Amino acid sequence: MVSAQQEQGDVIRKTSLTFSDTFTQLTGSTVYLKNEFEQKTGSFKLRGAYYKIKTLSEEERKNGVVAASAGNHAQGVAYASALEKINCTIVMPKNASPAKVAARHVHRGGRGLLSVHTAGGGDRRAEKGFRR
């Protein structure tokens, strides 16, 4: 975890905690909720996506990245790949939320992003794209 924290530098925000009366009462333990919505992309998915992309080899960077996601992971991968100047392909289902589709473009900055909308089988199509 220390290595991941060091690799993420200033990209990943240190998010706040909120005490939860409800979960504390339900569990009998003190419970705090981590406010990952404070991340640049609005979810915790950026943490893993950025760490993976940041630690790619030069060869992997040249090949770019492929991800299949209907939302938050797509945004994390798009944003992380933009920061690292790596081409990415995001495979999203046809019924993906229009807000998520638009957010993916915002986080990418419109650079080198190919989006394939599929009726289903997004993971298989992403895997095919990866193998090319």
N, C-alpha and C positions, 0 to 999 in steps of 0.2 A: 504494500500500500504506500509506503514511503516513496518508492520509485515512481509509482503512478502519480503521486502528489507532486513530485519534483518535475516530472515531464509536463504536467498540466499548467504549471506556472500561473500566470495571471489570467489564462483563458477561463478556467473554472472558478466561479465565484464561491466564496465561503458563505454559505447560506445560513440564515437564522434558524432558530428552534422556537417552537411554540408549545407551551405546556398544554396538555390535554386532560382536562378534568374528566371527561367521559371515559377515555381509555384507562386513566389512572384508577378510576372507580371500578371499572369492569375487571381489571386485571389484578388489582391490589398492589401494583407496582407503580412507581413514578414513570410516566410516559411523556416524552416530548416528541413532537412531529417535526421532521426536517423539511423546511420550506424550499423544496427543489424547484418550485415554480419561479423562483428568483433567478434561475440560470438564464443566460442569454436566449436560449431556445425554449424556455418555459418548462423544462422537465429534466430529470436526472439522466436521461439517455445520452446527453452530450458528454458526460463523464467517460463512459466506456468507448464511445465513438472517437472522441478526441485522442484518448490514450492509445487506442489501436492504430489510428492513422498517424499519429506523431511518431510511433515506434516502427513504422514500416521500413523495410530495407530500400535502398535506392532502386533496385530492380522492381520491387512491388510498387513503389511510387510512380515509376514510369508506366506501369500497367494501369494505374488508377484503381478505383474501388467500385464495387457493385453492392447495393443493398436493396432488400425487399421490405417495404414497410408502408403502412397506411397512415403514418403520422409522426409521432415524436422521434422515433429512431431515424426516419428520413430527414427530419430537420437537423438532428445531431450530426449525421453523416455529411449532409450538405454543408453545414456551417464549418465543421472540422476540416473537410477537404478544401473548402475555400481558403481557410486560414493557412493551410499547408500547401496551397497551390497545386492540388492533386485533382485530376479529372475524376468525376464520379458519375455513376449511373444509378438512378433511383427508380426502382420498379414499384409502382403503386397500383392498387386495384381501381377499376373504373368508378366504383362507388366511394372512393376516398373523399373525405370531407373537403369541400372547395377551400375552406380556410387552411387546411393542412397542406393542400397542393400549393396554394399561394405562399404560405409561410416558407415552404421549401425553397421557392425562388428567392424570397427575401433573404433567407439565411445564406444562400449560395451567391448572391450578388449577380446572378445571371451568367456566371462564367462556366463554360464547359459542362453544363448539366444536361444530360439526356434523360428524359422521363418516358418510360414505357407504361402505358395504362393497359392493364389486362383485365379480362373478365374473371379470371381465377388462375391458380397455379403460379402466382407471383414468385414464390420461392424457387420453383423449377426454372422459370425464365431467368431469374437472377443468377442461378447456378450456371445456366447456359451462357449467359453474358460473361460470367467470370471465367469460364473455360476458353472463351475466344481469345 
